Amino acid sequence: MKPNVEVFADRSQLIERALELTLAEIKDAIAQRGCCTIALAGGNTPKPLYEQLAQQNLPWQNIHIFWGDERYVPISDPQSNAGMATKAWLNHVAIPPSNIYPMPTQAADPTEAAQTYDQQLQTFFGTGPKEFPSFDIVLLGLGPDGHTASLFPHTDALQVCDRNVTVGNKDGQPRLTLTVPVLNQARCIVFLATGANKQDALTEIFAETTDATHYPARLIQPMNGKLSWLLDAAAGEPLQKYI
Ligand code: 6PG
């Protein structure tokens, strides 16, 4: 399916559209399947969206929150993706704590933590070891180097295709990340990217021929789901031709 690319004059318009799209997918998922599963992005760009979602009146008991990736730090750490989303959104709505599934970062060994989260996903989605769960919504960001989630260029995590969760590596710092096959199993993937420092990566990601190990976000091609790129003008300038 051809990706939907939308470029907005500024970040607030982008966030408004991201909210609209997310609310529509939540409503759709609950109508069709009785619940909605969302894998959240970390980084700075999605924070205003989470703050907007905190203002919404939604059937929170039917919404289940997971993460696409996590820095290997305690949730109390300012670097924590779960910590950020909890402060910006989840602490402000009546979502049952049992509906929130932060990636476990307590274990001494990140590989063990990845296996723990993998098992949690299998239990929640009722999938077996070699099956990949379908999230209703996956939110993703984009790094200037073309990484997404914690799938960084030239790292082993890019090749992992026999499990749901693996250990990412950012400059030697461990991360936990959903793997490419799980991300590509999603029903709806939404990239949020802002800033001129993302232009080069976007140019490569949308180019005819690019080695995806250089620009891992290019590996995100949903099997049957929808793919949207929501960009501000600074980031999206090179992609005007795709709109
Ligand atoms: C993380 C993210 C990562 C992020 C990009 C973009 O944990 O860092 O999940 O993939 O989305 O680095 O980050 P910004 O939104 O801050 O530019």
py3Dmol code that shows the C-alpha trace and the ligand (Angstrom):
import py3Dmol

protein = """\
ATOM      1  CA  MET A   1       0.000   0.000   0.000  1.00  0.00           C
ATOM      2  CA  LYS A   2       1.391   3.451  -1.002  1.00  0.00           C
ATOM      3  CA  PRO A   3       2.292   5.458   2.104  1.00  0.00           C
ATOM      4  CA  ASN A   4       0.139   8.453   2.952  1.00  0.00           C
ATOM      5  CA  VAL A   5       2.442  11.482   3.246  1.00  0.00           C
ATOM      6  CA  GLU A   6       1.097  14.680   4.809  1.00  0.00           C
ATOM      7  CA  VAL A   7       3.187  17.817   5.381  1.00  0.00           C
ATOM      8  CA  PHE A   8       2.005  20.519   7.771  1.00  0.00           C
ATOM      9  CA  ALA A   9       3.075  24.149   8.061  1.00  0.00           C
ATOM     10  CA  ASP A  10       3.969  23.666  11.707  1.00  0.00           C
ATOM     11  CA  ARG A  11       4.165  21.181  14.555  1.00  0.00           C
ATOM     12  CA  SER A  12       0.815  22.096  16.138  1.00  0.00           C
ATOM     13  CA  GLN A  13      -1.048  21.364  12.907  1.00  0.00           C
ATOM     14  CA  LEU A  14       0.828  18.063  12.648  1.00  0.00           C
ATOM     15  CA  ILE A  15      -0.159  17.119  16.201  1.00  0.00           C
ATOM     16  CA  GLU A  16      -3.780  18.100  15.528  1.00  0.00           C
ATOM     17  CA  ARG A  17      -3.855  15.751  12.548  1.00  0.00           C
ATOM     18  CA  ALA A  18      -2.059  13.001  14.513  1.00  0.00           C
ATOM     19  CA  LEU A  19      -4.733  13.306  17.207  1.00  0.00           C
ATOM     20  CA  GLU A  20      -7.536  13.122  14.639  1.00  0.00           C
ATOM     21  CA  LEU A  21      -6.000  10.042  13.008  1.00  0.00           C
ATOM     22  CA  THR A  22      -5.306   8.314  16.328  1.00  0.00           C
ATOM     23  CA  LEU A  23      -8.826   8.928  17.646  1.00  0.00           C
ATOM     24  CA  ALA A  24     -10.326   7.557  14.411  1.00  0.00           C
ATOM     25  CA  GLU A  25      -8.208   4.397  14.640  1.00  0.00           C
ATOM     26  CA  ILE A  26      -9.069   3.921  18.340  1.00  0.00           C
ATOM     27  CA  LYS A  27     -12.788   4.251  17.596  1.00  0.00           C
ATOM     28  CA  ASP A  28     -12.499   1.850  14.661  1.00  0.00           C
ATOM     29  CA  ALA A  29     -10.549  -0.782  16.593  1.00  0.00           C
ATOM     30  CA  ILE A  30     -12.973  -0.752  19.529  1.00  0.00           C
ATOM     31  CA  ALA A  31     -15.969  -0.920  17.176  1.00  0.00           C
ATOM     32  CA  GLN A  32     -14.490  -3.886  15.312  1.00  0.00           C
ATOM     33  CA  ARG A  33     -12.597  -5.775  18.005  1.00  0.00           C
ATOM     34  CA  GLY A  34     -13.855  -4.444  21.323  1.00  0.00           C
ATOM     35  CA  CYS A  35     -10.459  -3.014  22.265  1.00  0.00           C
ATOM     36  CA  CYS A  36      -7.552  -1.018  20.885  1.00  0.00           C
ATOM     37  CA  THR A  37      -3.854  -1.797  21.277  1.00  0.00           C
ATOM     38  CA  ILE A  38      -1.360   1.037  20.799  1.00  0.00           C
ATOM     39  CA  ALA A  39       2.459   0.861  20.716  1.00  0.00           C
ATOM     40  CA  LEU A  40       3.881   4.259  21.663  1.00  0.00           C
ATOM     41  CA  ALA A  41       6.874   6.114  20.285  1.00  0.00           C
ATOM     42  CA  GLY A  42       9.474   7.730  22.476  1.00  0.00           C
ATOM     43  CA  GLY A  43      11.591  10.795  21.847  1.00  0.00           C
ATOM     44  CA  ASN A  44      10.276  14.385  21.926  1.00  0.00           C
ATOM     45  CA  THR A  45       7.993  14.651  18.881  1.00  0.00           C
ATOM     46  CA  PRO A  46       4.983  12.626  20.178  1.00  0.00           C
ATOM     47  CA  LYS A  47       4.807  14.309  23.597  1.00  0.00           C
ATOM     48  CA  PRO A  48       2.280  17.045  22.554  1.00  0.00           C
ATOM     49  CA  LEU A  49       0.098  14.296  21.049  1.00  0.00           C
ATOM     50  CA  TYR A  50       0.121  12.438  24.379  1.00  0.00           C
ATOM     51  CA  GLU A  51      -0.796  15.692  26.142  1.00  0.00           C
ATOM     52  CA  GLN A  52      -3.750  16.081  23.750  1.00  0.00           C
ATOM     53  CA  LEU A  53      -4.836  12.460  24.313  1.00  0.00           C
ATOM     54  CA  ALA A  54      -4.864  13.204  28.043  1.00  0.00           C
ATOM     55  CA  GLN A  55      -7.685  15.685  27.350  1.00  0.00           C
ATOM     56  CA  GLN A  56      -9.876  13.132  25.594  1.00  0.00           C
ATOM     57  CA  ASN A  57     -12.897  11.350  27.020  1.00  0.00           C
ATOM     58  CA  LEU A  58     -12.358   7.787  25.767  1.00  0.00           C
ATOM     59  CA  PRO A  59     -13.399   4.276  26.917  1.00  0.00           C
ATOM     60  CA  TRP A  60     -10.013   3.845  28.607  1.00  0.00           C
ATOM     61  CA  GLN A  61     -10.913   0.348  29.891  1.00  0.00           C
ATOM     62  CA  ASN A  62     -10.848  -0.810  26.234  1.00  0.00           C
ATOM     63  CA  ILE A  63      -7.459   0.748  25.423  1.00  0.00           C
ATOM     64  CA  HIS A  64      -4.168  -1.095  26.008  1.00  0.00           C
ATOM     65  CA  ILE A  65      -0.858   0.780  25.955  1.00  0.00           C
ATOM     66  CA  PHE A  66       2.454  -0.782  24.943  1.00  0.00           C
ATOM     67  CA  TRP A  67       5.797   0.716  23.834  1.00  0.00           C
ATOM     68  CA  GLY A  68       7.634   0.345  20.555  1.00  0.00           C
ATOM     69  CA  ASP A  69      10.956   0.847  22.249  1.00  0.00           C
ATOM     70  CA  GLU A  70      12.568   1.907  25.492  1.00  0.00           C
ATOM     71  CA  ARG A  71      15.841   3.228  26.797  1.00  0.00           C
ATOM     72  CA  TYR A  72      17.266   0.792  29.338  1.00  0.00           C
ATOM     73  CA  VAL A  73      16.615   3.075  32.316  1.00  0.00           C
ATOM     74  CA  PRO A  74      14.147   3.033  35.242  1.00  0.00           C
ATOM     75  CA  ILE A  75      10.714   4.581  34.507  1.00  0.00           C
ATOM     76  CA  SER A  76      11.642   7.381  36.927  1.00  0.00           C
ATOM     77  CA  ASP A  77      14.571   8.397  34.706  1.00  0.00           C
ATOM     78  CA  PRO A  78      14.027  11.542  32.556  1.00  0.00           C
ATOM     79  CA  GLN A  79      15.191   9.454  29.571  1.00  0.00           C
ATOM     80  CA  SER A  80      12.386   6.895  30.036  1.00  0.00           C
ATOM     81  CA  ASN A  81       9.846   6.743  27.198  1.00  0.00           C
ATOM     82  CA  ALA A  82       7.304   5.155  29.527  1.00  0.00           C
ATOM     83  CA  GLY A  83       8.005   7.857  32.080  1.00  0.00           C
ATOM     84  CA  MET A  84       7.405  10.590  29.520  1.00  0.00           C
ATOM     85  CA  ALA A  85       4.087   9.170  28.272  1.00  0.00           C
ATOM     86  CA  THR A  86       2.923   8.479  31.822  1.00  0.00           C
ATOM     87  CA  LYS A  87       3.562  12.087  32.926  1.00  0.00           C
ATOM     88  CA  ALA A  88       2.143  13.623  29.706  1.00  0.00           C
ATOM     89  CA  TRP A  89      -0.904  11.358  29.343  1.00  0.00           C
ATOM     90  CA  LEU A  90      -1.528   8.191  31.320  1.00  0.00           C
ATOM     91  CA  ASN A  91      -1.470   9.803  34.779  1.00  0.00           C
ATOM     92  CA  HIS A  92      -4.304  12.086  33.683  1.00  0.00           C
ATOM     93  CA  VAL A  93      -6.858   9.549  32.468  1.00  0.00           C
ATOM     94  CA  ALA A  94      -8.846   6.719  34.079  1.00  0.00           C
ATOM     95  CA  ILE A  95      -7.010   3.950  32.268  1.00  0.00           C
ATOM     96  CA  PRO A  96      -6.735   0.779  34.393  1.00  0.00           C
ATOM     97  CA  PRO A  97      -3.070   0.265  35.424  1.00  0.00           C
ATOM     98  CA  SER A  98      -3.437  -3.318  34.184  1.00  0.00           C
ATOM     99  CA  ASN A  99      -3.939  -1.895  30.653  1.00  0.00           C
ATOM    100  CA  ILE A 100      -0.471  -0.306  30.657  1.00  0.00           C
ATOM    101  CA  TYR A 101       2.520  -2.456  29.621  1.00  0.00           C
ATOM    102  CA  PRO A 102       5.820  -0.585  29.971  1.00  0.00           C
ATOM    103  CA  MET A 103       8.892  -2.415  28.710  1.00  0.00           C
ATOM    104  CA  PRO A 104      10.688  -4.000  31.708  1.00  0.00           C
ATOM    105  CA  THR A 105      14.042  -2.327  32.325  1.00  0.00           C
ATOM    106  CA  GLN A 106      14.779  -3.675  35.794  1.00  0.00           C
ATOM    107  CA  ALA A 107      16.566  -6.936  34.859  1.00  0.00           C
ATOM    108  CA  ALA A 108      20.378  -6.837  34.875  1.00  0.00           C
ATOM    109  CA  ASP A 109      20.375  -8.449  31.416  1.00  0.00           C
ATOM    110  CA  PRO A 110      18.466  -6.559  28.673  1.00  0.00           C
ATOM    111  CA  THR A 111      18.176  -9.802  26.667  1.00  0.00           C
ATOM    112  CA  GLU A 112      16.227 -11.332  29.528  1.00  0.00           C
ATOM    113  CA  ALA A 113      14.017  -8.216  29.650  1.00  0.00           C
ATOM    114  CA  ALA A 114      13.341  -8.513  25.907  1.00  0.00           C
ATOM    115  CA  GLN A 115      12.256 -12.132  26.394  1.00  0.00           C
ATOM    116  CA  THR A 116      10.001 -11.084  29.274  1.00  0.00           C
ATOM    117  CA  TYR A 117       8.227  -8.452  27.147  1.00  0.00           C
ATOM    118  CA  ASP A 118       8.035 -10.892  24.244  1.00  0.00           C
ATOM    119  CA  GLN A 119       6.252 -13.351  26.515  1.00  0.00           C
ATOM    120  CA  GLN A 120       3.930 -10.572  27.755  1.00  0.00           C
ATOM    121  CA  LEU A 121       2.954  -9.812  24.138  1.00  0.00           C
ATOM    122  CA  GLN A 122       2.361 -13.470  23.338  1.00  0.00           C
ATOM    123  CA  THR A 123       0.162 -13.824  26.434  1.00  0.00           C
ATOM    124  CA  PHE A 124      -1.823 -10.660  25.721  1.00  0.00           C
ATOM    125  CA  PHE A 125      -2.303 -11.305  21.987  1.00  0.00           C
ATOM    126  CA  GLY A 126      -2.586 -15.097  22.313  1.00  0.00           C
ATOM    127  CA  THR A 127       0.145 -15.556  19.720  1.00  0.00           C
ATOM    128  CA  GLY A 128       2.699 -18.365  19.623  1.00  0.00           C
ATOM    129  CA  PRO A 129       6.519 -18.029  19.505  1.00  0.00           C
ATOM    130  CA  LYS A 130       6.736 -17.703  15.720  1.00  0.00           C
ATOM    131  CA  GLU A 131       3.565 -15.599  15.259  1.00  0.00           C
ATOM    132  CA  PHE A 132       3.599 -11.795  15.233  1.00  0.00           C
ATOM    133  CA  PRO A 133       0.853  -9.825  17.015  1.00  0.00           C
ATOM    134  CA  SER A 134      -1.018  -7.056  15.164  1.00  0.00           C
ATOM    135  CA  PHE A 135      -1.144  -3.769  17.024  1.00  0.00           C
ATOM    136  CA  ASP A 136      -4.045  -1.561  16.030  1.00  0.00           C
ATOM    137  CA  ILE A 137      -1.834   1.539  16.101  1.00  0.00           C
ATOM    138  CA  VAL A 138       1.934   1.897  16.111  1.00  0.00           C
ATOM    139  CA  LEU A 139       3.345   5.399  16.603  1.00  0.00           C
ATOM    140  CA  LEU A 140       6.919   5.882  15.417  1.00  0.00           C
ATOM    141  CA  GLY A 141       9.455   8.685  15.320  1.00  0.00           C
ATOM    142  CA  LEU A 142      12.447   9.172  13.048  1.00  0.00           C
ATOM    143  CA  GLY A 143      16.020   9.956  14.015  1.00  0.00           C
ATOM    144  CA  PRO A 144      18.294  12.136  11.813  1.00  0.00           C
ATOM    145  CA  ASP A 145      20.241   8.916  11.100  1.00  0.00           C
ATOM    146  CA  GLY A 146      17.122   7.188   9.793  1.00  0.00           C
ATOM    147  CA  HIS A 147      16.522   5.065  12.882  1.00  0.00           C
ATOM    148  CA  THR A 148      13.034   4.375  14.195  1.00  0.00           C
ATOM    149  CA  ALA A 149      11.941   2.773  17.471  1.00  0.00           C
ATOM    150  CA  SER A 150      15.369   1.526  18.632  1.00  0.00           C
ATOM    151  CA  LEU A 151      16.274   0.045  15.273  1.00  0.00           C
ATOM    152  CA  PHE A 152      19.563   1.839  14.598  1.00  0.00           C
ATOM    153  CA  PRO A 153      21.638   1.725  11.383  1.00  0.00           C
ATOM    154  CA  HIS A 154      23.985  -1.255  11.008  1.00  0.00           C
ATOM    155  CA  THR A 155      22.827  -2.964  14.204  1.00  0.00           C
ATOM    156  CA  ASP A 156      21.902  -6.634  14.735  1.00  0.00           C
ATOM    157  CA  ALA A 157      18.377  -5.640  15.778  1.00  0.00           C
ATOM    158  CA  LEU A 158      17.583  -4.931  12.115  1.00  0.00           C
ATOM    159  CA  GLN A 159      18.016  -8.570  11.180  1.00  0.00           C
ATOM    160  CA  VAL A 160      15.932 -10.065  14.013  1.00  0.00           C
ATOM    161  CA  CYS A 161      12.873 -11.680  12.461  1.00  0.00           C
ATOM    162  CA  ASP A 162      12.133 -14.692  14.710  1.00  0.00           C
ATOM    163  CA  ARG A 163      10.795 -12.877  17.782  1.00  0.00           C
ATOM    164  CA  ASN A 164       8.756  -9.852  18.852  1.00  0.00           C
ATOM    165  CA  VAL A 165      11.247  -7.949  20.967  1.00  0.00           C
ATOM    166  CA  THR A 166      15.011  -7.576  20.818  1.00  0.00           C
ATOM    167  CA  VAL A 167      17.818  -5.495  22.279  1.00  0.00           C
ATOM    168  CA  GLY A 168      18.669  -2.327  20.374  1.00  0.00           C
ATOM    169  CA  ASN A 169      21.992  -0.586  20.587  1.00  0.00           C
ATOM    170  CA  LYS A 170      22.457   3.165  20.526  1.00  0.00           C
ATOM    171  CA  ASP A 171      26.160   4.013  20.762  1.00  0.00           C
ATOM    172  CA  GLY A 172      26.723   1.030  23.044  1.00  0.00           C
ATOM    173  CA  GLN A 173      23.717   1.897  25.233  1.00  0.00           C
ATOM    174  CA  PRO A 174      21.184  -0.945  25.376  1.00  0.00           C
ATOM    175  CA  ARG A 175      17.589  -0.333  24.342  1.00  0.00           C
ATOM    176  CA  LEU A 176      14.577  -2.605  24.025  1.00  0.00           C
ATOM    177  CA  THR A 177      12.690  -2.509  20.750  1.00  0.00           C
ATOM    178  CA  LEU A 178       9.901  -4.239  18.884  1.00  0.00           C
ATOM    179  CA  THR A 179      11.294  -6.001  15.854  1.00  0.00           C
ATOM    180  CA  VAL A 180      10.610  -5.141  12.213  1.00  0.00           C
ATOM    181  CA  PRO A 181       8.170  -8.066  11.616  1.00  0.00           C
ATOM    182  CA  VAL A 182       5.998  -6.997  14.575  1.00  0.00           C
ATOM    183  CA  LEU A 183       5.954  -3.366  13.504  1.00  0.00           C
ATOM    184  CA  ASN A 184       5.033  -4.412   9.953  1.00  0.00           C
ATOM    185  CA  GLN A 185       2.161  -6.533  11.263  1.00  0.00           C
ATOM    186  CA  ALA A 186       0.365  -3.445  12.570  1.00  0.00           C
ATOM    187  CA  ARG A 187      -2.994  -2.319  11.195  1.00  0.00           C
ATOM    188  CA  CYS A 188      -1.985   1.336  11.238  1.00  0.00           C
ATOM    189  CA  ILE A 189       1.497   2.853  11.487  1.00  0.00           C
ATOM    190  CA  VAL A 190       1.943   6.589  11.961  1.00  0.00           C
ATOM    191  CA  PHE A 191       5.359   8.255  11.697  1.00  0.00           C
ATOM    192  CA  LEU A 192       5.691  11.684  13.297  1.00  0.00           C
ATOM    193  CA  ALA A 193       8.770  13.651  12.243  1.00  0.00           C
ATOM    194  CA  THR A 194       9.666  17.294  12.620  1.00  0.00           C
ATOM    195  CA  GLY A 195      12.716  19.439  11.922  1.00  0.00           C
ATOM    196  CA  ALA A 196      15.101  20.098   9.032  1.00  0.00           C
ATOM    197  CA  ASN A 197      17.597  17.626  10.524  1.00  0.00           C
ATOM    198  CA  LYS A 198      15.295  14.815   9.325  1.00  0.00           C
ATOM    199  CA  GLN A 199      15.357  15.879   5.650  1.00  0.00           C
ATOM    200  CA  ASP A 200      18.363  13.800   4.551  1.00  0.00           C
ATOM    201  CA  ALA A 201      17.003  10.630   6.147  1.00  0.00           C
ATOM    202  CA  LEU A 202      13.563  11.190   4.589  1.00  0.00           C
ATOM    203  CA  THR A 203      15.108  11.770   1.167  1.00  0.00           C
ATOM    204  CA  GLU A 204      16.911   8.430   1.450  1.00  0.00           C
ATOM    205  CA  ILE A 205      13.943   6.553   2.932  1.00  0.00           C
ATOM    206  CA  PHE A 206      11.719   7.587   0.027  1.00  0.00           C
ATOM    207  CA  ALA A 207      14.395   7.231  -2.660  1.00  0.00           C
ATOM    208  CA  GLU A 208      13.982   4.445  -5.238  1.00  0.00           C
ATOM    209  CA  THR A 209      17.024   2.539  -4.074  1.00  0.00           C
ATOM    210  CA  THR A 210      18.383   2.865  -0.579  1.00  0.00           C
ATOM    211  CA  ASP A 211      20.094   0.289   1.608  1.00  0.00           C
ATOM    212  CA  ALA A 212      17.692  -0.036   4.558  1.00  0.00           C
ATOM    213  CA  THR A 213      20.530  -0.970   6.914  1.00  0.00           C
ATOM    214  CA  HIS A 214      21.638   2.639   6.479  1.00  0.00           C
ATOM    215  CA  TYR A 215      18.108   4.017   7.028  1.00  0.00           C
ATOM    216  CA  PRO A 216      16.155   1.475   9.116  1.00  0.00           C
ATOM    217  CA  ALA A 217      12.844   3.374   8.944  1.00  0.00           C
ATOM    218  CA  ARG A 218      12.748   2.190   5.341  1.00  0.00           C
ATOM    219  CA  LEU A 219      12.197  -1.338   6.663  1.00  0.00           C
ATOM    220  CA  ILE A 220       8.781  -0.241   7.937  1.00  0.00           C
ATOM    221  CA  GLN A 221       6.449  -1.430   5.218  1.00  0.00           C
ATOM    222  CA  PRO A 222       3.240  -2.773   6.766  1.00  0.00           C
ATOM    223  CA  MET A 223       2.104  -6.146   5.372  1.00  0.00           C
ATOM    224  CA  ASN A 224      -1.583  -5.207   5.113  1.00  0.00           C
ATOM    225  CA  GLY A 225      -1.848  -2.109   7.282  1.00  0.00           C
ATOM    226  CA  LYS A 226      -1.922   1.616   6.599  1.00  0.00           C
ATOM    227  CA  LEU A 227       1.247   3.724   6.714  1.00  0.00           C
ATOM    228  CA  SER A 228       1.183   7.475   7.282  1.00  0.00           C
ATOM    229  CA  TRP A 229       4.037   9.954   7.433  1.00  0.00           C
ATOM    230  CA  LEU A 230       3.041  13.138   9.229  1.00  0.00           C
ATOM    231  CA  LEU A 231       5.758  15.737   8.767  1.00  0.00           C
ATOM    232  CA  ASP A 232       6.231  19.402   9.435  1.00  0.00           C
ATOM    233  CA  ALA A 233       7.359  21.624   6.560  1.00  0.00           C
ATOM    234  CA  ALA A 234      10.964  21.696   7.820  1.00  0.00           C
ATOM    235  CA  ALA A 235      11.229  17.892   7.685  1.00  0.00           C
ATOM    236  CA  GLY A 236       8.968  17.280   4.712  1.00  0.00           C
ATOM    237  CA  GLU A 237      10.453  19.756   2.241  1.00  0.00           C
ATOM    238  CA  PRO A 238      12.176  17.011   0.156  1.00  0.00           C
ATOM    239  CA  LEU A 239       8.961  14.986  -0.034  1.00  0.00           C
ATOM    240  CA  GLN A 240       6.682  17.618  -1.505  1.00  0.00           C
ATOM    241  CA  LYS A 241       6.816  15.653  -4.771  1.00  0.00           C
ATOM    242  CA  TYR A 242       5.218  12.623  -3.070  1.00  0.00           C
ATOM    243  CA  ILE A 243       2.157  14.493  -1.930  1.00  0.00           C
TER     244      ILE A 243
END
"""
ligand_1 = """\
17
6PG
C 13.517 6.860 21.263
C 12.562 6.758 20.152
C 13.238 7.100 18.854
C 12.671 8.462 18.490
C 13.558 9.160 17.469
C 13.046 10.548 17.163
O 13.370 6.149 22.233
O 14.401 7.705 21.154
O 11.629 5.874 20.162
O 13.062 6.197 17.852
O 11.371 8.294 17.985
O 14.845 9.216 18.030
O 13.154 11.291 18.323
P 12.611 12.803 18.379
O 11.138 12.720 18.261
O 13.040 13.299 19.709
O 13.235 13.568 17.234
"""
view = py3Dmol.view(width=600, height=400)
view.addModel(protein, "pdb")
view.setStyle({"model": 0}, {"cartoon": {"style": "trace"}})
view.addModel(ligand_1, "xyz")
view.setStyle({"model": 1}, {"stick": {}})
view.zoomTo()
view.show()
